[in-house]
Amino acid sequence: MADVYGFSATTIDGKERTLGDYRGQVLLIVNTASKCGFTPQYKGLQALYEQYRDKGLVILGFPCDQFGHQEPGDETQISEFCELNYGVSFPLFAKIEVNGSGAHPLYRHLKEEAPGVLGSKGIKWNFTKFLVGRDGKVVKRYAPTDKPESLGKDIEKLL
């Protein structure tokens, strides 16, 4: 599969959603967690979303509990946490796995298209980010330490 549009995932409120719904928009896909040192990045992600959504950016958050059990809650708890603490209004999805045999197909694709440092495919930690162009192709992978505020220039190039 050459682009992300053929994948689907369950939203945080239990509805099946195809990524084809986001065709023609720039996507920032992030694996998230509520109890991580990087959790405050939700604030930066929301700011990016508010700054660029009218120009075509959508941020997609995928909670994941594979790193230090830092996303222990269920979907309702995750949703409430994000909304109450960070005012998150970008789309969130149900908890998934990003590594191993149970990795969500979207994440298998993202890792294949944009390997990490030294060609490693595995997601190293929460808040790894993938930037996807309007054509649905993965443009770049960012480390958890890359703050959302630092991605503006790359996003603007695609908008």
For each residue, the residues with C-beta under 8 A, 3 or more apart:
1: 4 6 7 109
2: 136 137
3: 6 135 136 137
4: 1 7 19 27 29 106 109 110 132 136 137 138
5: 18 19 20 22 23 136
6: 1 3 18 19 20
7: 1 4 18 19 105 106 109
8: 16 17 18 19
9: 16 17 19 62 93 94 96 104 106
10: 14 15 16 17 93 94
11: 14 15 16 17 91 92 93 94
12: 63 75 78 79 92 93 94
13: 75 79
14: 10 11 75 94
15: 10 11
16: 8 9 10 11
17: 8 9 10 11 21 91 93
18: 5 6 7 8 21
19: 4 5 6 7 8 9 22 27 60 106 136
20: 5 6 23
21: 17 18
22: 5 19 25 27 58 60
23: 5 20 136
24: 56 134
25: 22 56 57 58 134
26: 52 56 57 58 131 132 133 134 155 158 159
27: 4 19 22 57 58 59 60 130 131 132
28: 45 48 57 58 59 60 129 130 131 132 151 155
29: 4 59 60 62 106 110 129 130 132
30: 45 59 60 61 62 127 128 129 130
31: 62 63 64 96 98 107 123 126 127 128
32: 39 42 61 62 63 64 71 82 92 126 127
33: 36 38 39 63 64 65 67 70 71 126 127
34: 39 63 70 71 73 77 78 81 82
35: 39 70 71 72
36: 33 39 67 68 70 71 125 126 127
37:
38: 33 41 125 126 127 144 145
39: 32 33 34 35 36 42 70 126
40: 43 44
41: 38 44 45 127 147 148
42: 32 39 45 46 82 85 86 88
43: 40 46 47 86
44: 40 41 47 48 147 148 149
45: 28 30 41 42 48 49 59 61 88 90 148
46: 42 43 49 50 86 87 88 89 90
47: 43 44 50 51 148 149
48: 28 44 45 51 52 57 59 148 149 151 152 155
49: 45 46 52 53 57 58 59 89 90
50: 46 47 53 89
51: 47 48 152
52: 26 48 49 55 56 57 152 155 156 159
53: 49 50 56 57 58 90
54:
55: 52 159
56: 24 25 26 52 53 134 159
57: 25 26 27 28 48 49 52 53 155 159
58: 22 25 26 27 28 49 53 90 91
59: 27 28 29 30 45 48 49 90 91
60: 19 22 27 28 29 30 90 91 92 93
61: 30 32 45 82 88 90 91 92 93
62: 9 29 30 31 32 92 93 95 96 98 104 106 107
63: 12 31 32 33 34 71 75 78 92 93 94 95 96
64: 31 32 33 67 71 95 96 97 98 123 126
65: 33 69 70 71 72 95
66: 97 98 99 100 123
67: 33 36 64 70 125 126
68: 36
69: 65 72
70: 33 34 35 36 39 65 67 126
71: 32 33 34 35 36 63 64 65 78 95 126
72: 35 65 69
73: 34 76 77 78 81
74: 77 78 95
75: 12 13 14 63 78 79 94 95
76: 73 79 80
77: 34 73 74 80 81
78: 12 34 63 71 73 74 75 81 82 92 95
79: 12 13 75 76 82 83 92
80: 76 77 83 84
81: 34 73 77 78 84 85
82: 32 34 42 61 78 79 85 86 88 92
83: 79 80 86 87 88 89
84: 80 81
85: 42 81 82
86: 42 43 46 82 83
87: 46 83
88: 42 45 46 61 82 83 92
89: 46 49 50 83
90: 45 46 49 53 58 59 60 61
91: 11 17 58 59 60 61
92: 11 12 32 60 61 62 63 78 79 82 88
93: 9 10 11 12 17 60 61 62 63 96
94: 9 10 11 12 14 63 75
95: 62 63 64 65 71 74 75 78
96: 9 31 62 63 64 93 103 104 107
97: 64 66 100 102 103 104 107
98: 31 62 64 66 103 104 107 111 123 128
99: 66 103 107 122 123
100: 66 97 103
101:
102: 97
103: 96 97 98 99 100 107 108 111
104: 9 62 96 97 98 107 108
105: 7 108 109
106: 4 7 9 19 29 62 109 110
107: 31 62 96 97 98 99 103 104 110 111 123
108: 103 104 105 111 112
109: 1 4 7 105 106 112 113 138
110: 4 29 106 107 113 114 130 138 141
111: 98 103 107 108 114 115 116 121 122 123
112: 108 109 115 121
113: 109 110 137 138
114: 110 111 130 138 139 140 141
115: 111 112 119 120 121 141
116: 111 119 120 121 122 123 124 128 141 143
117: 120 143
118:
119: 115 116
120: 115 116 117 124
121: 111 112 115 116
122: 99 111 116
123: 31 64 66 98 99 107 111 116 128
124: 116 120 128 143 144
125: 36 38 67 128 144
126: 31 32 33 36 38 39 64 67 70 71 144
127: 30 31 32 33 36 38 41 144
128: 30 31 98 116 123 124 125 141 142 143 144
129: 28 29 30 141 142 146 148 151
130: 27 28 29 30 110 114 138 140 141 142
131: 26 27 28 138 139 140 141 142 151 154 155 158
132: 4 26 27 28 29 136 137 138 139
133: 26 136 137 139 158
134: 24 25 26 56 158
135: 3
136: 2 3 4 5 19 23 132 133
137: 2 3 4 113 132 133
138: 4 109 110 113 114 130 131 132 141
139: 114 131 132 133 154 158
140: 114 130 131 154
141: 110 114 115 116 128 129 130 131 138
142: 128 129 130 131 146 151
143: 116 117 124 128 146
144: 38 124 125 126 127 128
145: 38
146: 129 142 143 150 151
147: 41 44 150 151
148: 41 44 45 47 48 129 151
149: 44 47 48 152
150: 146 147
151: 28 48 129 131 142 146 147 148 154 155
152: 48 51 52 149 155 156
153: 156 157
154: 131 139 140 151 157 158
155: 26 28 48 52 57 131 151 152 158 159
156: 52 152 153 159
157: 153 154
158: 26 131 133 134 139 154 155
159: 26 52 55 56 57 155 156
